Amino acid sequence: MSKNTTVLLGFIVLKFILQYFAIHPVYELHRDEFLHLDQANHLAWGYASVPPVTSWISLLIQFLGNSVFWIKFFPALFGAITIWVVWQTIDVLGGKLFAKSLGAIAVLFSVLLRLNVLYQPNSLDVLIWTSFFFILIRWIQSGHKKWLYYAAIIFAIGFLNKYNVVFLLMGILPAWLLSKHRAVFLKRDFYIALLVGFLLILPNLYWQYANDFPVFAHLKELSETQLAHLSKIDFLKGQIWYFLGSIFVLIAGIIGLLRYPAFKPYRVFVLTLVFTLAIYTGFNAKSYYAIGLYPIYLAFGAVYLEKIIPRRRFWWLGTAALGIPVLFIIPFFRVALPVNSPEFIVTHAGRFQKLGMLRWEDGKEHQLPQDFADMLGWKELARKLDSISSTLSDKNKIMILCDNYGQAGAINYYSAHKTTDAVSFSADYINWINTHQPIVHLIRVVEFPAEDDELQTVGPAFEQAKLLDSIANPFAREYRTKIYLFSHPLIDINKSLHEVLIEERNKY
């Protein structure tokens, strides 16, 4: 085994070790992870929340046992492959072991440590962006038509994983039109590759069409409930924080693209960076949407620094360059990752507040970072649901109706004794509700604060109505979520549910 391969394997092994140690045992799965896992039980070419690739990975996770180990394995794997792609990029750019190590360290000790903690489409999204850039570099170097087809396939996979990849295309197209590489738009193979990519994403496009394009409703809701609380300055600040320890490598990459003669063919990537960031800023996007842009620029920066560091000073300057990202990640690791207990975070709130970690999507300050609060209270909820359902007769005639997808998914994942899947009128669960099942008992999980008193609004439709329990974990986002039991309906519950379902679907 060569020295290069040994070092690369070392970085990949370290990546997996860090990801598995990046979560304090007190934390459970994240609310989004539950939704993605449940999609494996409802395979389709599209979902209201994400395209279909996540459901395919969830099906594989289910086949492997559906354990937390495998749920966390895949985002770590995508992060590890991202390091490998950066390593390969540096190799084709002419970088040696130092540049490859610097690029790997810059990617390893960055925001990807946090991104790769959660099973979401974001980890694969970053890998797709990095791979797409690598393919463009290979096309520039060789001009071989196969790279155009690879680009189409990678883009299609990215599109079927997360629509965010469209912004990559929006940034690349004007940049390439303004460069000498615009000649590619005159090539027959370019349009054949476009057709290949279109055919690959066509099933998802048809699904969107057949379902009245729920992606637009999702974007509208996202804009009104989350993006409205964000500012363009916050977006730009985020770009600095994400790779703070290796910011000098990023800057070196941009300078190298502008000044280093060997990088002249790739200067189109500077325009790509400018256009993509400008588009994101104009859309008032979340700052993490752009993370996939940067690994490739770290590759350019690592090669450029290797070339310009004077030989007589290489030992100490090179050592410093390799060490700086590691030193910066230590405070980042302790604050940005869920390695501390909720009690510790509350006690040391100042350090988290200074970094904006306690500001949620609602624009308000809370006691824990939002993602951390989204990983608490779920086992408690499932345990209490089990306790309630175990006392009921007619166990095959129970409906568990939740207020949000996190509650439904958590019950479906953690519950040990449930006889029916929990559902909700939120996210993809709205398409999975069975309004024809016989219902004797309705268990309602109602988030706090509720708009209405369930005992007054739902209670009259049943012979028995009780408030039985609530979530007691004060650190959970679901704190004070209430659990109601309604038994023996006095009206046609299925008809009422169907009417509500139609009304909710019409909102989309």
Secondary structure, 3 states (H helix, E strand, C coil): CCHHHHHHHHHHHHHHHHHHCCCCCCCCCCHHHHHHHHHHHCCCCCCCCCCCHHHHHHHHHHHCCCCHHHHHHHHHHHHHHHHHHHHHHHHHCCCCHHHHHHHHHHHHCCCHHHHCCCCCCHHHHHHHHHHHHHHHHHHHHHCCCHHHHHHHHHHHHHHHHCCCHHHHHHHHHHHHHCCHHHHHHHCHHHHHHHHHHHHHHHHHHHHHHHCCCHHHHHHHHHHHHCHHHCCHHHHHHHHHHHCHHHHHHHHHHHHHHHHCHHHHHHCHHHHHHHHHHHHHHHCCCCHHHHHHHHHHHHHHHHHHHHHHCCHHHHHHHHHHHHHHHHHHHHHHHHHHCCCCCHHHHHHCHHHHHHCCCCECCCCCECCCCHHHHCCCCHHHHHHHHHHHHCCCCCHHHEEEEECCHHHHHHHHHHCCCCCCCEEECCHHHHHCCCCCCCCCEEEEEECCCCCCCHHHHCHHHEEEEEEEEECCCCCCCCCCCEEEEEEEECCCHHHHHHHHHHHHHHCC
